[in-house]
Amino acid sequence: MQRKILGITLALLLGLALVASPAVAAAPVVILDGTQMEFEVPPVIEEGRTLVPLRAIFEGLGALVSWEAESKTITATREGLEIKLQIGQQLAYRNGVPVALDVPAKIMQGRTLVPLRFVSENLGALVDWDGVTRTVTIASAAKKEAEPQADIVSNLPWEQGKYSGEVVDNKPHGQGILTLPDGSMYTGAFVDGKMQGTGTWTKPDGKEVTGEITVDKSIVQDVNVKPSISIGIDPGRIAMEKAIREKHEANPWLGNAKGDISALPGGMFLDCQAGLIYYGKDVGRAHIVKGSIFNKWKEKKGPEGILGFPTTDELTTPDQIGRYNHFEGGSIYWHPDIGAYEVHGLIREKWASMGWEKGDLGYPLSDEMTMADGVGRYSAFQGGRIYYHPVHGTYYVTGKIYLKWMGNKKNNEVGELGYPTSDPQKIAGPLLSGITQSFQKGGINDYRNTYDGMDLRGEIKRRDIVVRHQGNHRDTCSVQSMTFLLEYAYSGKYGSKFKDLSVEYLNHVTNKEAGNDDDGDYFSSIEKGYNQYGIIKESVWKYDKDWKYDYDEAEKKLTKDMINAGKYMLQGGRKLTGEFIKPFERDSTLSDQEFIRILQMLNRGIPVALGRNHSMPIVGYQYDSGYDGGGYFIFRDSYGASNGIDGYKIESFEKVKSKSNDVYVYY
């Protein structure tokens, strides 16, 4: 190898490259071990990541690749290493260990494309991206093993400075000295054109900093100069800054940076107009966090909290409704009607094993919370809860079993039977079938077509849906009942922000749709009012129990914003399904089929509204031979919590069966 005179600038040595102009939207070029790769379909860039045809990249890196058409799974193997990716899935597997992907593999133009950086790095290659030329450079594991020998140069110009020492492939590599025009000088180790190893930085005034300069940190030994000088030449910092700039360039929608790239414990970040870019040293990549997910992450102390640095950008959930980021210690999921909540640890593992938000539990409705005993933990989801106990394990509870187990307990308490010790298990037999679940002190069974009582008052209290007072001179009991059904259904689906809905709005839009001037109406009219105008929050139009309802006055209070907010609740899958269990017939009786249908709904944890002279929701039932008809229903009244038993009353099965106008349900 010939010795060569090398000209380098300090800016190049420190890796402080200028931010490039936005790149032309051309297909990126991929160079593997010095040779440009040819593909059947061109590579594409999605969310800042390059995807390439799978067979070319896997075989180029020496891996054997296979394709399972039914499951759309790609498997690559090489020297005891196995990588599995599935089309459209955000998780890949490296020797069976799940790894989060920024973007999933996908099919385009009849070809399967895979994320280039993930594939290359997991097969031991080095990957570099040039945002200006849109070029990906890959050095395979075989290429990395060929380490060339160094030449020696002496006192040679490097544009603004002079370098003396060892070089490899026209780059400082080994021991050397760089002297700059201002008299500053670095003496020490260089690796691939960067300072890395033990070295000394000498300022023009003669003060020195000596330390071990590595990719991760610089350990300052001389305290005569501030450590920031040593950090300023940390090649790990340079690599992080480069990755953050490239992420910024690849995502122009982020807008301009609000300031410079800043350091923080364990990494660096850049604050932009539309989001932030974080680079965690242990993650090794830059990722975007923004909006509600960023706010939740910040609430959890950001990278210094339990979640750590992001391991993905903000991504769209498979249902195309929600958004999420994975982090070193967990995940944050956001839904437009629920908000953002974090899930981590063993509870996250259980939720993931059930299919994430696509599974039976749906989206999270809470962060991970501590139980009242200070030992256990739980997270609430749309379809149930997951509980963790260090001794008894991590299990989910849902449906009727959850409601019967929790009874009247508070959110952070467990039922009388203690913590769950199993997931729900199916029972299949010739006589009985259904679900059973074990707890510390026993089990609960949910047999199909059996009716052994249900009481939703505890769940209503846990959702903090308060008993209202309709006022002694208003006749809104039917609207109160239907509003409660909506509150219960929406709060179960989207969380506590929908626990207080506007009776006044529903009352008026019912009249608006029906052309009436009533203070309260039949369920059929209220159904039409909701179907046309939806529902809004109580805070927007508050109920006045002393107001004498007047249509014209109410019409003046109704605004366009209210109507838009109400109709929003009917869009995007938010509209609830409603149906009559019993159609209207004044002072008629319930048929056996209608009676059983009410019990079935209550068993599913769904209250119903009973229409008669004073309409009320039914929120529970119990078989008891001491009552006419063999049991009683539990009603939620609308005359305040001081009425009845904390606002609730009971009536025998026989009394309810004998006189009912209609029965309605929302779910």
C-alpha positions, 0 to 999 in steps of 0.5 A: 500500500502506498503512503499518501498525503492526506488532507482533512478538515477538523469538521470532517474529523469530528463528523460535524457535517452540515445538514443537507438540503431535502433529497430528491424523491428518487429510489435509494442506492444500495452498495454492498461491500463496494458493489451497487446492488441490482433489484427487481423492484426499486427500494423504497423509503417509508417512515425514514426506513429503507425497504428492499426486495428480500431475496437479494439482500438476504442472499447478498449477506450469505443467508438462506431464505424461505417463504411460508405463503400461508402465514406470509412469513420470511425465514432467513438462516445463517451460521446458527442465526435465524431471523423471522419476519411476517408481512405487516407485523411490527415484531420480528424474531431473532433466534426466537427473541422478539424485536420491534421494527420501525416499519414491517415487511410488505408486498409491493409490485408482487415482491416482498420488501424487508427493512434493510437496516434491521436485516443487515445489522442482525446479520452482522453488517455495518450500515451507513446512510448518506442523506444527500446522495440517498445511498445506503452503504453496507459492509458485510460481516465477511468484509469487516473481518478483513482489516487492512494494515496501516501506513505512516504519514508525517506532518502532512496537510489536512486542509486547515490542519496537519496530521501525522500518524497511521492511516488506512484507506486514506483515513487516520487509523491508529496513533496520530497527531492532529494540529490546528491553526489556532494551536489546538492539538489532539494526540492519541488514537484514531479509528476509521477517521475518528478519535477513538481510544486514549488521547489528549486534547491540548488547548491553545493556552496549554491546558489539556484533557486526557481521557479514554475516548470511546463510542459511548463516553469520555472519562476525563482524568485532568480536571484543569479543563471542563469535561465538556471539551472532552465530550465535544470530541466523543465519536459516540456523540458524533454518531448520534448527531449524524443519526438524528440529522438523517432522521430529520432529513428523512422526515421533512414533515417534522419542520424546522428544529427549535434549537441544537441537538442536545445531550441528556443521560444515555443519549441525545435529542432534537426538538422540532416543530412537529415532534422530537427525535431521540437517540438512545445509546443502548438502542443505537437508532434515532426515533420520533416521538410526538403529540399525546404519546410524547406527553404521556412519555414525558409524564412518565419521566421520559428516557430517565423513567421506566420506559427509557428511550424509544425503540420505534417511531410513532406508528399506526396500529393495524386497525388504522385508528390508533398510534403507538411507540415502543420503548426500551421498557414498554409501550404507549398506545394512543386512541383518538377517543381514549387518549394515551396510556403506557403498558410495561413489564409482565402485564405488557407481555400478557397483553402482547400474547393476546394480540395487543389491541387487536385481541379481546382486551382491546386498547388500554384504558389506564396506565399500569396502577398499583393495588391498594395492598402495595404489592400487586399491579393492574392495567385496565383495557376496553375488554377487561383487566390484567393483574400482576402479583409477584407470587400468583402471576399475571392473568387477565379477568373479563366479562361476567367473571370480572364483574362477579369477582370485583363486586363492590370493590374499588378500582385498586382492590381485588375481589373477596377471592383474592388475586387470579391464579389462572386465565379464564378457561373454557368448560366443555361438557355434555351438560354444562359449558362456559368459562371458569377461572381460579383465584387465590381462595376459590373459583368462579364459573360462568355457565352458558344459559344460567342466571345466578344473579348480577349487580353492576353497581360496583362497576358503575361506581368504579367508572364514577358515573354519579346518580343524578337528580332530575328535579322535582318539577321536570319529567326527564326520567326517560332521557336520564335513563337513556343518557345513563345507558350511553354513559355506561357503554361509552365509558366502557369502550373509551374510558372515563372521559365519557362518564358524564354526558349531557341529558339537556342536549339529548332531551332537546335534540330529541324534540328537535328531531321529533318536532315536539316540545316535551321535557322528556319523551318516549325511548323511540323518540330519544333513539331517533334524536341520538341517531340524528344528533349523537351525544355531547359531554355534560360539561358542554351543556349542563343539566339544570334540575330547576329549569322549566324547559322551553324549546325556543330558549333551548334552541338558542343555547344549542350551537353549531359546535355542539351539533358537530361534537354530537355527530362526531360520536356517530362517526368512525365506529363510535355510534352505539348499537341500540335495540328494543328488547320489548317494543312500546305497549303501554302498561303491558306485561313482559313475555318470558322471552323478553324477561330472559333477554333482560337477564342475558344483557345483565349477565353480559354486564350491560344495563337496560332501560325500562320504560313506564310512568317513571322510567329507570335503568335496570342494573342488576338482578338476583334470584330470591324466593322471598320476592314475588316471581322468585327474585328482584331487579335492581334499579338506578333511580334519577332522584339523587344519591340520597333517594333509596339505597344510595340512589338505587331501588329494588322491585320483584320480578313479578311487579316488573313483569306485570307492568312495563311499557318498553325495554331498550338497550345500548351496547 
